[in-house]
């Protein structure tokens, strides 16, 4: 009788210990993938016949600080083009013509880099190339856009890039925002 009570108790203890060890070994990778997408559509009954929704999408490798200092030669160096992400190119794909920071981009796919500086950052827009397109080549530059910079009260652990749509009336527009560490940079976007 006593043995029948001890055996189930041991089985429960072993199961809990095993699942605890499995969870302790799971860790996030040094980088993950991130994306941001805005869907554009006409209000009900106001679009052309057969009109479909259109999108603006950002896809990027999302590095994490993991206790590192952001602006170092091995992570994000000052005054050198940086691929704006990890492991693969950051791509902006748009189904509509856009104006980003005053620069017109026709519908299509673009590769984004950044030029971090102590006084501010620039967003570098390049024509799309083959995967993985992680090496910067100035010959592919289409535009360099000044980004507004602001300090953050709380640091952001993982590089985050958002396409934030405005909700007001008029043509679709919003903000492209990049945040990492203790700062955020941004520029405006609008449908042309």
C-alpha positions in Angstrom: 0.0 0.0 0.0 2.8 2.4 0.9 4.7 1.6 -2.3 1.6 2.4 -4.4 1.6 5.9 -3.0 5.3 6.5 -3.4 5.6 5.4 -7.1 3.1 8.0 -8.4 4.7 10.7 -6.3 8.1 9.9 -7.8 6.6 9.9 -11.4 5.2 13.4 -10.8 8.5 14.7 -9.4 10.5 13.3 -12.4 8.1 14.7 -14.9 8.2 18.2 -13.4 12.0 18.2 -13.2 12.3 17.0 -16.8 10.0 19.7 -18.2 11.8 22.4 -16.1 15.1 21.4 -17.6 13.7 21.5 -21.2 12.4 25.0 -20.7 15.6 26.3 -19.2 17.5 25.3 -22.3 15.3 27.2 -24.7 16.8 30.6 -25.7 16.1 33.2 -28.2 18.7 33.4 -31.0 21.1 36.3 -31.3 18.7 37.7 -33.9 15.2 37.0 -35.1 13.0 38.3 -38.0 10.7 41.3 -37.8 8.2 42.8 -40.1 5.7 45.7 -40.3 2.9 46.0 -42.8 0.3 48.6 -43.6 -2.7 47.5 -45.7 -4.3 50.1 -47.8 -7.9 49.8 -49.0 -10.8 52.0 -50.1 -13.7 52.7 -47.8 -16.7 50.4 -48.6 -18.3 51.4 -51.8 -15.9 54.2 -52.7 -13.2 52.4 -54.7 -13.1 51.4 -58.3 -14.9 48.2 -59.2 -12.8 45.2 -58.3 -10.3 47.2 -56.3 -8.1 45.0 -54.1 -6.2 45.9 -50.9 -2.6 47.1 -51.4 0.3 46.8 -48.9 3.5 48.5 -47.8 5.8 46.0 -46.0 9.1 46.1 -44.2 10.9 42.8 -43.5 14.2 42.8 -41.5 16.6 40.8 -39.4 16.0 41.8 -35.8 19.3 41.8 -33.7 19.1 42.0 -29.9 21.5 44.0 -27.7 22.0 41.1 -25.2 24.1 43.5 -22.9 26.2 44.9 -25.7 26.9 48.5 -26.5 25.1 49.6 -29.6 27.6 51.9 -31.3 30.8 49.8 -31.6 32.8 48.8 -34.6 31.5 45.2 -34.4 27.7 46.1 -34.0 26.7 49.4 -35.4 29.7 51.6 -36.2 29.3 55.4 -36.6 29.8 56.9 -40.1 29.7 53.7 -42.0 26.7 52.3 -43.9 25.0 49.6 -41.9 22.6 47.0 -43.3 19.8 48.1 -40.8 19.3 44.7 -39.4 20.9 41.3 -39.0 21.8 38.4 -41.3 19.8 39.5 -44.4 18.9 42.7 -46.2 16.1 44.9 -44.9 13.5 45.2 -47.6 10.7 47.7 -48.2 8.1 46.4 -50.6 5.3 48.7 -51.7 2.3 48.1 -54.0 1.9 51.8 -54.4 4.1 54.8 -55.2 5.4 56.3 -52.0 7.0 59.5 -50.8 9.5 58.6 -47.9 11.2 61.6 -46.3 10.6 63.7 -49.4 11.9 61.0 -51.8 9.5 59.4 -54.3 9.8 55.6 -54.6 7.8 53.9 -57.3 6.0 50.7 -56.4 8.4 47.9 -56.1 11.0 46.5 -53.6 13.9 48.4 -52.1 16.9 47.5 -49.8 17.4 49.8 -46.8 20.6 50.6 -45.1 21.4 53.2 -42.4 24.2 55.6 -42.0 24.5 56.1 -38.2 26.3 59.3 -37.1 26.8 61.0 -33.7 24.8 64.0 -34.9 22.0 61.9 -36.5 21.2 59.0 -38.8 20.4 58.8 -42.5 18.2 56.2 -44.1 19.8 54.9 -47.3 17.4 53.5 -49.9 18.9 51.3 -52.6 17.5 49.5 -55.6 16.6 45.9 -55.0 19.2 43.3 -55.6 19.7 39.5 -55.2 19.5 37.8 -51.8 21.0 38.2 -49.3 22.2 41.7 -50.3 24.0 42.5 -47.0 27.1 44.2 -48.5 26.7 47.9 -49.1 27.5 49.3 -52.6 27.1 53.0 -53.1 26.4 52.4 -56.8 23.0 51.1 -55.7 22.0 54.2 -53.7 18.7 55.9 -54.8 18.4 58.2 -51.8 19.7 59.3 -48.5 17.0 60.5 -46.1 17.7 62.5 -42.9 16.0 60.9 -39.9 14.7 62.8 -36.9 16.2 61.5 -33.7 14.9 61.4 -30.1 16.1 59.9 -26.9 14.0 57.2 -25.3 13.2 57.1 -21.5 13.4 53.3 -21.6 15.9 51.4 -23.8 14.6 49.0 -26.6 16.4 45.6 -26.4 15.6 44.5 -30.0 15.9 46.6 -33.2 12.3 47.5 -34.1 11.1 49.1 -37.3 7.5 50.1 -37.7 5.3 51.6 -40.5 2.8 53.5 -38.4 -0.2 54.8 -40.4 -1.9 58.0 -39.5 -5.6 57.8 -38.8 -6.6 61.3 -40.0 -8.4 62.2 -43.3 -6.7 62.6 -46.6 -4.2 60.6 -48.5 -2.7 57.6 -46.7 0.4 58.7 -44.7 2.3 58.0 -41.6 5.6 57.5 -40.0 8.5 55.1 -40.5 10.1 54.6 -37.1 13.3 52.8 -36.1 14.1 52.2 -32.4 17.0 50.5 -30.7 18.9 51.1 -27.5 18.1 54.5 -26.1 17.0 56.3 -29.2 14.4 56.3 -32.0 14.6 57.8 -35.5 11.8 58.5 -37.9 10.7 60.0 -41.1 7.3 60.6 -42.8 5.8 58.4 -45.5 2.8 59.0 -47.7 1.1 57.5 -50.8 1.8 59.5 -53.9 
